[in-house]
Amino acid sequence: MPRETKLILCPVNLRHAQVEYNAYTEAVEMARRRGARLIVATVAPEIERNLNIYDSDKYWGDELKKFLATHPADGVEVSTMVRKGAVHRQIVKLADDQKVDLIVMEAANPKVQDYLLGTTASHVVTHAECSVYVVRG
């Protein structure tokens, strides 16, 4: 009997949002086909390099809303979350905290073409308790 997928997590790196939405598109389609809810999350740095960002949660939350406005998920119930910290750890923690059934994420940083699987994806695949679907660019 196949597993039921009710909740999908799709982490999005908003610094690469112009080129990194293959996993998001796949996650939306999976959620639509399976009747699942979708959490779209981004992980902000603990300490912002950009001194113009005073409220990191608000800034990245607004950026996430802009991303979703330009990439609508029609027919899918979507919620958003912003976490702070190490990306690989926060994705696994968020998946555990929210009890997601599936994580859908990019294979690697789009600027690093030489890697078969990025360090973030490798960590998530190794440490997540749920299934992980890795999308190659």
Backbone hydrogen bonds in HBPLUS format (Angstrom, degrees):
<---DONOR---> <-ACCEPTOR-->    atom                        ^
c    i                          cat <-CA-CA->   ^        H-A-AA   ^      H-
h    n   atom  resd res      DA  || num        DHA   H-A  angle D-A-AA Bond
n    s   type  num  typ     dist DA aas  dist angle  dist       angle   num
A0037-ARG N   A0006-LYS O   2.80 MM  31  6.06 165.2  1.82 150.0 145.1     1
A0101-ASP N   A0007-LEU O   2.86 MM  94  5.47 156.0  1.92 145.5 153.2     2
A0008-ILE N   A0037-ARG O   2.93 MM  29  6.26 161.2  1.96 152.1 157.5     3
A0039-ILE N   A0008-ILE O   2.77 MM  31  6.14 163.7  1.79 165.5 171.0     4
A0009-LEU N   A0102-LEU O   2.84 MM  93  6.27 162.6  1.87 159.5 165.4     5
A0104-VAL N   A0009-LEU O   2.86 MM  95  6.24 161.5  1.89 164.5 169.9     6
A0010-CYS N   A0039-ILE O   2.79 MM  29  6.12 163.0  1.82 172.9 175.3     7
A0041-ALA N   A0010-CYS O   3.14 MM  31  6.28 156.4  2.19 129.9 136.6     8
A0012-VAL N   A0041-ALA O   2.70 MM  29  5.99 160.3  1.74 170.8 177.4     9
A0016-HIS N   A0013-ASN O   2.97 MM   3  5.67 157.7  2.02 119.5 126.1    10
A0017-ALA N   A0014-LEU O   3.48 MM   3  4.59 167.7  2.49  93.8  92.5    11
A0019-VAL N   A0016-HIS O   3.07 MM   3  5.78 139.9  2.24 118.2 127.2    12
A0020-GLU N   A0016-HIS O   2.73 MM   4  5.53 140.7  1.89 155.0 166.0    13
A0025-THR N   A0021-TYR O   2.93 MM   4  6.12 164.6  1.96 149.1 152.5    14
A0026-GLU N   A0022-ASN O   2.99 MM   4  6.21 159.3  2.04 146.4 152.3    15
A0027-ALA N   A0023-ALA O   2.77 MM   4  5.97 156.7  1.82 149.6 156.6    16
A0028-VAL N   A0024-TYR O   2.90 MM   4  6.16 159.0  1.95 155.3 160.1    17
A0029-GLU N   A0025-THR O   3.10 MM   4  6.34 163.5  2.12 147.5 151.7    18
A0030-MET N   A0026-GLU O   2.88 MM   4  6.13 160.4  1.92 152.2 157.9    19
A0031-ALA N   A0027-ALA O   2.87 MM   4  6.04 163.7  1.90 150.1 154.7    20
A0032-ARG N   A0028-VAL O   2.89 MM   4  6.08 157.9  1.94 149.9 156.4    21
A0033-ARG N   A0029-GLU O   2.92 MM   4  6.13 167.9  1.94 153.4 156.1    22
A0034-ARG N   A0030-MET O   2.92 MM   4  6.00 153.8  1.99 150.0 157.4    23
A0035-GLY N   A0031-ALA O   2.84 MM   4  5.57 116.4  2.25 139.7 152.0    24
A0036-ALA N   A0031-ALA O   2.92 MM   5  4.54 145.9  2.03 130.8 137.0    25
A0038-LEU N   A0077-GLU O   2.90 MM  39  6.19 164.2  1.92 166.8 170.0    26
A0079-SER N   A0038-LEU O   2.93 MM  41  6.41 153.7  2.00 158.4 166.6    27
A0040-VAL N   A0079-SER O   2.90 MM  39  6.31 162.9  1.93 165.9 168.0    28
A0081-MET N   A0040-VAL O   3.15 MM  41  6.53 143.1  2.29 142.0 145.1    29
A0042-THR N   A0081-MET O   3.07 MM  39  6.61 148.5  2.17 154.6 164.0    30
A0083-ARG N   A0042-THR O   3.02 MM  41  6.44 161.0  2.05 155.7 161.8    31
A0044-ALA N   A0083-ARG O   2.65 MM  39  6.02 158.0  1.69 169.1 164.4    32
A0085-GLY N   A0044-ALA O   3.01 MM  41  6.48 150.9  2.09 165.4 174.4    33
A0053-ILE N   A0050-ASN O   3.14 MM   3  5.86 170.3  2.15 122.0 124.9    34
A0059-TYR N   A0055-ASP O   2.90 MM   4  6.10 173.6  1.90 163.3 165.5    35
A0060-TRP N   A0056-SER O   2.95 MM   4  6.02 174.9  1.96 156.8 157.4    36
A0061-GLY N   A0057-ASP O   2.89 MM   4  5.81 144.9  2.02 138.1 149.0    37
A0062-ASP N   A0058-LYS O   2.83 MM   4  6.00 156.8  1.88 152.8 158.1    38
A0063-GLU N   A0059-TYR O   2.96 MM   4  6.27 153.9  2.03 146.7 154.6    39
A0064-LEU N   A0060-TRP O   2.90 MM   4  6.02 149.9  1.99 140.1 147.9    40
A0065-LYS N   A0061-GLY O   3.01 MM   4  6.30 150.7  2.09 142.1 149.9    41
A0066-LYS N   A0062-ASP O   2.94 MM   4  6.27 153.2  2.02 147.8 155.0    42
A0067-PHE N   A0063-GLU O   2.95 MM   4  6.21 156.8  2.00 145.7 152.0    43
A0068-LEU N   A0064-LEU O   2.99 MM   4  6.29 160.4  2.03 149.5 154.0    44
A0069-ALA N   A0065-LYS O   2.89 MM   4  6.10 144.0  2.02 143.0 153.6    45
A0070-THR N   A0066-LYS O   3.09 MM   4  6.39 145.9  2.21 147.4 155.1    46
A0071-HIS N   A0067-PHE O   2.95 MM   4  6.10 122.4  2.29 137.5 153.8    47
A0076-VAL N   A0073-ALA O   3.06 MM   3  5.66 147.0  2.17 147.8 145.1    48
A0090-GLN N   A0086-ALA O   2.91 MM   4  6.05 164.4  1.94 163.3 168.5    49
A0091-ILE N   A0087-VAL O   3.01 MM   4  6.16 155.7  2.07 157.6 162.5    50
A0093-LYS N   A0089-ARG O   2.90 MM   4  6.10 163.4  1.93 151.6 157.1    51
A0094-LEU N   A0090-GLN O   2.84 MM   4  5.85 161.5  1.87 144.0 149.4    52
A0095-ALA N   A0091-ILE O   2.98 MM   4  6.15 160.2  2.02 147.1 152.6    53
A0096-ASP N   A0092-VAL O   2.97 MM   4  6.23 157.1  2.03 148.6 154.8    54
A0097-ASP N   A0093-LYS O   2.77 MM   4  5.97 170.5  1.78 156.9 159.9    55
A0098-GLN N   A0094-LEU O   2.91 MM   4  5.96 161.8  1.95 151.7 155.7    56
A0099-LYS N   A0095-ALA O   2.96 MM   4  5.71 113.5  2.42 131.0 145.5    57
A0100-VAL N   A0095-ALA O   3.11 MM   5  5.24 157.6  2.16 142.5 148.9    58
A0099-LYS N   A0096-ASP O   3.20 MM   3  5.00 146.5  2.32  96.1 106.0    59
A0103-ILE N   A0131-SER O   2.98 MM  28  6.40 152.2  2.06 146.2 154.9    60
A0133-TYR N   A0103-ILE O   2.73 MM  30  6.08 169.0  1.74 170.7 174.3    61
A0105-MET N   A0133-TYR O   3.04 MM  28  6.50 158.1  2.09 161.0 167.6    62
A0135-VAL N   A0105-MET O   2.81 MM  30  6.00 169.4  1.82 159.8 163.5    63
A0107-ALA N   A0135-VAL O   2.85 MM  28  5.53 128.2  2.12 158.0 147.5    64
A0118-GLY N   A0107-ALA O   2.69 MM  11  5.81 162.6  1.72 143.6 148.6    65
A0112-VAL N   A0109-ASN O   2.92 MM   3  5.44 162.2  1.95 120.1 126.1    66
A0122-SER N   A0118-GLY O   2.90 MM   4  6.08 160.6  1.94 152.3 158.6    67
A0123-HIS N   A0119-THR O   3.02 MM   4  6.14 159.4  2.07 143.3 148.2    68
A0124-VAL N   A0120-THR O   2.98 MM   4  6.24 166.3  2.00 155.9 159.7    69
A0125-VAL N   A0121-ALA O   2.87 MM   4  6.02 170.2  1.88 156.6 159.3    70
A0126-THR N   A0122-SER O   3.02 MM   4  6.12 155.8  2.08 144.1 150.9    71
A0127-HIS N   A0123-HIS O   2.86 MM   4  5.98 153.1  1.93 153.5 160.5    72
A0128-ALA N   A0124-VAL O   2.87 MM   4  5.40 155.0  1.93 150.6 152.2    73
